Amino acid sequence: MTITQLQYVLAVAEYKNFTLAAEKSFVTQPTLSMQVQKLEDELDILIFDRGKKPITITEVGKKIVAQAKNIVAEAERIKDIVDQDKGFIGGDYTLGIIPTVMPTLLPMFLNAFIKKYPKVNLIIKEQSTQTMIKNILDGHLDAGIAATPLEIEFIKERPLYYEPFMGYVPKNHRLASEELLRTDQLDVSDILLLQDGHCFREGVINLCNAPQSLGGEQFKIESGSFETLVSLADEGMGMTLLPYLNTLNLEEDKRVNLKSFEKPSPAREISLIYHKSELKIQITEALREVISGIVRGAIAFQDVKIISPLGKK
């Protein structure tokens, strides 16, 4: 039994197809198939049922796949230990970032991180929180940046910053005369929301104490863009809420419509999330240090109340 064989088993288990698993593992399909077959022969069991399309995992195969994940992760930890001992910060590092954070945060830290750690090959992917969690579990992401708390057993969360909610209230809105907004003034029926699947949407709904399942055509917006919400608000379709960093680049004529909340300001917690196995932790810590140092200068808010991104049960 070899680590390579276990890696091939994990690839087949994920892609349910020997050809695709071989492609993703950068080997030929016959090589991968032969190594999986050798492992099955050695163990005298079938890990995969090849008679079904797509390929399925047998009951004993499921147990082997679960154990293989642990073994492969621990094998990777050996190189990680050596890198840490040498103080080496480099190599491939794949980072997921949720869509409502990517456009504002990435330009702030990327250049500084690359200059400080030139030996790190940073691979960045925009992903939803749920996709990110699955990819961290499957080993396809080293870490992610997401709204927390997520309360997931195998995930560690390290807060990076707390980003207040800001109201975007056009002049014809019922709250336009308010100097500061209060959460009890909000009515989810006249707040323009992001489409389903965005954790910021769920945070706004939680802030308004509204049910997760909202009726009405006005909420079916086919855009994940804050710019679209601002434009709709300018057209008299309601108000919207924005993360603080998204307000910094608004045009001057739009900034007059921004309103802060009374303290403690409702805010979202943005964290670096990663597997509890802490593989490549030296790069994770370097990333956290760079991001925290930069964002600390952009967000001076302290008195905040964290709004959960979790959907209500």
Disulfide bonds with the S-S distance in Angstrom:
none
